[in-house]
Amino acid sequence: MNSFPLKSLALIASITSCSTYALTADVDNKPPAEPPTKTADKSTKSTQLESVVVLGHKVNQIGQKLSAAEGTVGSTDIENRPVLRTGELLEFVPGMVVTQHSGSGKANQYFLRGFNLDHGTDFNSSIDGMPINMRTHGHGQGYTDLNFIIPELINNIDYRKGAYYAEVGDFSSAGAAAFSLKNRLGTNILAFTGGENNYGRLLGATDVELTQGRLLIGVERQVSDGPWTDLKEDIDKTSFNARFINPLEEGNFTLTLMGYDNSWNAPDQIPARAVEQGIIDEFGSLNTSDGGESSRYSLSSQWNNLNWKANAYAIHSDLQLSSDFTYFLDDPINGDQFTQEDERNIYGGSLSHNWEAEWLGKPVTNLVGGEVRYDDIGKVGLYKTNAREWVSTVREDAVKEASSGIFAQSTVSITNKFTTHLGARYDYFNVDVSSNINENSGDASQGKFSLKAGATYLFSDQLEGFINAGQGFHSNDARGATLTLDPVTLEPANAVELIVPSKGGEIGVRVFDKERFNISTSVWYLESESELVFVGDAGFNEASRASKRSGAEIASYFWFDPSWSLDVELAWTRARFSENTQEEGKYLDGSVPFVASTGISYGSNNKGWQGSLRYRYFGARVLESFDEIKADSTSTVNAGLGYRWDNISVELEIHNLLDSNEHDIDYYYASRLPGEPEEGVDDLHYHPAEPRTLRAKIEYRF
């Protein structure tokens, strides 16, 4: 283990916290309570809403969800799993794959239900009502960077797959994940961890009772050089949360300030031939000046009670990212490095109301609401650079993008066993683009009406069946909607629609036994009118063809006694283009056909030995539409072992336990090295998975 400075010491999310399956209130330390049923008598509900920490897989969700493909991940679930990087929090969504093709400071790559989600398109992410996805972003539509999140301060993650939920709008075709922050820690935390490659992370968190309300504060500091041979990744990351919680008007009010700042050097993906020819090794880089800086600051407020929920937020976000994927293909003099910049302010909020009523003598639960969002993008630019120094401007824009949405959903209990729901929403987008290429300036607007419907049947107290159908969409980059000239060639180009619709459905079942297991399985289908994705690396929208996807999923969790548990998650997907398949091929680039994740955990009553062993597999991916080039499958094993006393815990985490020579991600395209033909060479380009990595940590709670 390499040495590291004292300031580098820190804590990874501990797997040594509470008993493996627990349900405990985190606000006022009240005793556990079963979740209310859909038809619970209002008189039995507390007028004081409490934030609850759970190990979500042990909570009985029979009668609580609209589909088999939604669930809850609790804070203890998060603590019980070794995590190499923050973005892997989304791998708690069954079937989700999280990888990286560049430096650790930028958003990860996400794969789910046959989508190569790039950095977030078609998957909606939020935290306490604030959107995480960035529209019209410099590096890609729906850009989802989770690096600002402090994992120890997450209370739960509610995930939903499919477009069946009226309250979820943009980027919802594949699903959504809503992160919720803790309102109480219950103890002060001082933690540090250190590991190979000068890795270090320092965490401090506390909550303080005030004369009126409570204040929760958390600060994280992280540094690392990474395992790369030709550069030091030089990660320099700081995050903080300050959260005020107070009862207000028979509800709960929170005011949250979040901040994040990061800088790094980027080991981008490399061509296979450069390794084969001995130019670099597999952890080498062909351009050591790649890297970036990113920051995110936000102020948000929430208020909710039994029937109302309101939130408002303001976000400031910056990104400067320099990358080089083709080397000397386009510019044999200066090289092909480009820099993307994005600077914006985001303002928005939402309001929703739910109530219970009767319709023809049947109990009905109603939900109505609305949301607004405004992105004031001062600069979104693409520039040619050399060693991060400006060479020329490809395009530079200022964008004002506004959206609004209204939604309604009603759930009717036809009988004690049979329930139906019907939902609808309408979204409207308006954009105004000011471009350095005058012909690409302009405005555009578009609306979208979406329907959602489904039914559930309670076969028994332990078995429930679901059927769902719905329409979803993702917005396109505003610059593509006003495009008339290709920003690179200045030749005429076709604009794209602001909204790309999708539709799909699924059937599924959930079976739950509080003493032994929780199993959900579903079969699903999804159509998208176009695989329209903004290509941030080139500066324009690329309109591909309509597509169809289908698949099956199993998410199963078993507990053998209070100490031992096992989880197995499996997902199969078939993804194909549905038009022009003879001329252009039918396979969707990068779609993952099979994903498997399994782990076994041991934890004994908050004290003594704790441990986990996890295995993740994702299958060989097609890298071009004719199925002639494939990426190999990827397998990794991670482990954690620790011991907990009353106030202190220690742990060793081992990532990539078997030191397997795997790829995090693969692409197939043309690049040019010095001395190669002008047209370049088509080749596999990949980012290697990090080698076996050890991290030791200690945590003190007081």
Salt bridges, closest charged atoms under 4 A:
ASP28 OD1 - ARG184 NH2 3.83
ASP28 OD1 - ARG214 NH2 3.65
GLU50 OE2 - LYS30 NZ 3.77
GLU70 OE1 - ARG160 NE 3.67
ASP77 OD1 - HIS57 NE2 3.86
GLU88 OE2 - ARG85 NE 3.42
GLU91 OE2 - ARG616 NH1 2.33
ASP118 OD1 - HIS119 NE2 3.96
ASP122 OD1 - HIS474 ND1 2.84
ASP128 OD2 - ARG243 NH1 2.72
GLU152 OE1 - ARG201 NH2 2.87
GLU167 OE2 - ARG160 NH1 2.81
ASP170 OD2 - ARG135 NE 2.99
GLU209 OE2 - ARG184 NH2 3.11
GLU209 OE2 - ARG214 NE 3.06
GLU220 OE2 - ARG201 NE 2.56
GLU220 OE2 - LYS237 NZ 3.83
ASP236 OD1 - ARG221 NH1 2.40
ASP318 OD2 - HIS316 NE2 2.59
ASP331 OD2 - LYS384 NZ 3.99
GLU341 OE1 - LYS379 NZ 3.49
ASP342 OD2 - ARG344 NH2 2.79
GLU356 OE2 - LYS45 NZ 3.68
GLU371 OE2 - ARG425 NH2 2.93
ASP375 OD2 - ARG344 NH1 2.92
ASP375 OD1 - ARG373 NE 2.71
ASP376 OD1 - LYS400 NZ 3.22
ASP397 OD1 - ARG395 NE 2.75
ASP427 OD2 - ARG425 NE 2.74
ASP477 OD1 - ARG479 NE 3.06
GLU506 OE1 - ARG113 NH1 3.13
ASP513 OD2 - ARG516 NH2 2.68
GLU531 OE2 - ARG549 NH1 2.94
ASP537 OD1 - HIS139 ND1 3.70
GLU553 OE1 - ARG113 NH2 2.98
GLU553 OE1 - LYS161 NZ 3.08
ASP567 OD2 - ARG614 NH1 2.94
GLU584 OE1 - ARG545 NE 3.68
ASP627 OD1 - LYS630 NZ 3.83
ASP646 OD1 - LYS607 NZ 2.43
GLU651 OE1 - LYS697 NZ 3.16
GLU653 OE1 - HIS655 NE2 3.13
GLU653 OE2 - LYS697 NZ 3.05
ASP664 OD2 - ARG85 NH2 2.90
ASP666 OD1 - ARG621 NH2 2.95
ASP666 OD2 - HIS663 ND1 2.66
GLU676 OE2 - ARG273 NE 2.72
ASP683 OD2 - ARG273 NH1 3.07
GLU699 OE2 - ARG644 NH2 3.86
GLU699 OE2 - ARG701 NE 2.33
